[in-house]
Amino acid sequence: MAPPTPSARASLCLSLATVLFSLGAAREETCPAALPQRGAWMSVASYGGAGDGRTLNTAAFARVVARIERRSARGGALLYVPPGVWLTGPFNLTSHMTLFLARGAVIRATQDTSNWPLIDPLPSYGRGRELPGGRYMSLIHGNGLQDVFITGENGTIDGQGSVWWDMWKKRSLPFTRPHLLELISSTDVIVSNVVFQDSPFWNIHPVYCSNVVISNVTVLAPRDSPNTDGIDPDSSSNVCIEDSYISTGDDLISIKSGWDEYGIAFGRPSSGITIRRITGSGPFAGFAVGSETSGGVENVLVEHLTFFGMGVGIHIKTNSGRGGFIRNITVSEVTLNGARYGLRVAGDVGGHPDTSYNPNVLPVVDRVTIKNVWGQNIRQAGLIRGIRNSVFSHICLSNVKLYGDASVGPWKCRAVSGGALDVQPLPCEELTSTSGMSSCTS
């Protein structure tokens, strides 16, 4: 197939203009995103690819990415994926490129696990997240990149994850499962107007990245698919996630920053993160921090969430031995319809990579504000359980109303200080003191 004709290019320019409008002009509060104007356009079909759902296109994707990297066109280049089903193994992106999925385009992962290369573990994890040693490379991957744009006309990136889920359930995995998209140590990244479907493991994983925008994406996986987190920003800064629908088998969005002694040594926090206008459903958390937070998580604003059929609406989780900090977190304007817990802030969640962690290295959880939350069909209001020698402080609840068909289970608290105002059912005693409320408003 030849590169796009002039009329097709005009149509594609219109599509990019539509993306620009949706990112920048459609709402008063939206992610700041400067879209690149690419200097060259290349179709995977022109490099030996075939969108017939049978031909393996790994080499074709590698050829066109290598061509983009060698060409060094002014403004970079756009890799165009036409309508069709493009079966492929994992492939790398390069800097100054756009991966554009046309309407009806599907990038589909091969289920032949022998076609998935192994890569080194992340230094902030010290090993694969599931198993010691290396891990499988993500389907779409990049390391040390700049100016990368993944978008389209709501084309689909399909991980065909069932073979991986079956191995996990049978405990026959040799190494940690792959993500659908992982970008490492990269800057100026935009992901928008794409469907992510049936990832083997976490779906979208920016790690050690900065200036990341994820907007208008759809992330889907069956409710019983293991560990298919939707979006997990990890040791990353200046991240904005908005206007997306997520329905998976694990946390919908979870902020992370490394695992125990490895995350502490790497020492890169997740910071400056904004999350807004997210809708979805899943058996675990709608919005989560952790449990891997050893590099620290701070300065997070989350607002306008709508979740249904959740395990937990809002879940902030860490553990003894994690170290790190979780501080200056604000979550507001949340609607829940169905959840086991409305809110959990817990210091006893998550395992450890090995026996080398120090259980006496305790996390700090400070200044977490949850406000303007309304929920129905809630079974348990919430649990806020700190660590005896590291009390969770300035935990502040305001206008939190949680209802159930019968009486909602009461709040359960331990090793926590803070305040509560206008909370239903009545908050635990640890959050009702006058000094606690004054600390929340100071």
Salt bridges, closest charged atoms under 4 A:
ASP52 OD2 - ARG54 NH2 3.85
GLU130 OE2 - ARG177 NH2 2.59
ASP147 OD2 - ARG38 NH1 2.81
ASP147 OD2 - HIS96 ND1 3.03
ASP158 OD2 - ARG108 NE 3.03
GLU182 OE1 - ARG135 NH2 2.98
GLU182 OE1 - HIS141 NE2 3.65
GLU182 OE2 - HIS179 NE2 3.34
GLU182 OE2 - HIS205 ND1 2.79
ASP234 OD2 - HIS205 NE2 2.91
GLU242 OE1 - ARG276 NH1 3.35
GLU242 OE1 - ARG277 NH2 3.24
ASP243 OD1 - ARG27 NE 3.24
ASP243 OD1 - ARG277 NE 2.53
ASP251 OD2 - LYS317 NZ 2.70
ASP260 OD1 - ARG322 NH1 2.65
ASP260 OD2 - HIS352 ND1 2.52
GLU292 OE2 - ARG129 NE 2.55
GLU292 OE1 - LYS256 NZ 2.57
GLU298 OE1 - ARG327 NE 2.90
GLU303 OE2 - ARG276 NE 3.39
ASP348 OD2 - ARG385 NH2 3.09
ASP366 OD1 - HIS394 ND1 2.64
ASP422 OD1 - LYS401 NZ 3.43
